[in-house]
Amino acid sequence: MNNPPAFPLHPEHWQEENQGMTLRDYFAAKALPICYQYWMTDFHHPDIVDGKDRNARHRNDFDQGTKELIAEDAYAMADAMLAAREEA
């Protein structure tokens, strides 16, 4: 999968150890608000099939497991965007 810099510099300004944010990171950052909304709002919405059961459980919006799920989803979306970009 091609993962170039999100904001490429002119080659004369490149530094091998620091080329900045990758396009994958940029796409993940753009997807992050939607992924966060899903886990914080939609996943616990009372109108979904098992919403009452989900909301009956203790919920900590910022526990490590939830943060990891949100980050994983954001990067999964970024990977899908990179794959779609290659297919175009």
C-alpha positions in Angstrom: 0.0 0.0 0.0 1.4 3.4 -1.0 1.6 5.7 2.0 3.4 8.9 0.9 3.8 12.0 3.1 0.6 13.9 3.6 2.3 17.3 3.0 5.4 16.5 0.9 8.3 18.8 0.9 10.4 19.7 -2.0 13.1 17.1 -2.3 15.9 19.5 -1.3 14.2 19.9 2.1 13.7 16.2 2.9 15.2 14.8 6.0 15.3 11.0 5.9 14.4 10.7 9.6 11.6 13.3 9.6 9.4 13.4 6.6 6.3 14.5 8.6 2.9 13.0 8.7 2.0 10.2 6.4 -1.1 10.2 4.2 -2.4 7.3 6.3 -2.0 9.3 9.5 -3.7 12.3 7.8 -6.7 10.1 6.6 -6.9 8.5 10.1 -7.1 12.0 11.7 -9.8 13.0 9.3 -11.8 9.8 10.1 -11.3 10.1 13.8 -14.3 12.3 14.6 -16.7 9.9 12.8 -15.2 6.9 14.6 -15.4 8.7 17.9 -19.1 9.6 17.2 -19.9 5.9 16.5 -18.4 4.6 19.7 -19.7 7.4 21.9 -23.1 8.0 20.4 -24.3 5.4 17.8 -22.9 2.3 19.6 -24.9 3.3 22.7 -27.9 4.8 21.0 -31.1 3.5 22.8 -32.9 2.8 19.5 -30.5 0.1 18.3 -31.5 -3.5 18.7 -29.6 -4.2 21.9 -29.3 -0.5 23.0 -30.9 -1.1 26.4 -28.5 -3.9 27.2 -25.5 -1.9 26.1 -26.5 1.1 28.1 -27.2 -1.0 31.2 -23.5 -1.8 31.4 -21.1 0.5 33.0 -19.5 2.8 30.4 -16.3 4.8 30.7 -16.0 6.9 27.5 -12.3 7.3 27.9 -11.1 3.9 29.1 -8.1 2.5 27.3 -10.1 -0.2 25.5 -12.5 2.3 24.0 -9.7 4.6 22.9 -8.0 1.7 21.2 -11.2 0.7 19.4 -11.6 4.3 18.2 -8.0 4.5 17.0 -8.2 1.0 15.3 -11.4 2.1 13.4 -9.8 5.4 12.3 -6.8 3.6 10.9 -9.1 0.9 9.2 -10.9 3.8 7.5 -7.6 5.3 6.5 -6.5 2.0 5.0 -9.7 1.8 3.1 -9.2 5.3 1.7 -5.6 4.4 0.7 -6.9 1.3 -1.1 -9.6 3.2 -2.9 -7.1 5.8 -3.9 -4.9 3.1 -5.5 -7.9 1.6 -7.4 -8.9 5.0 -8.9 
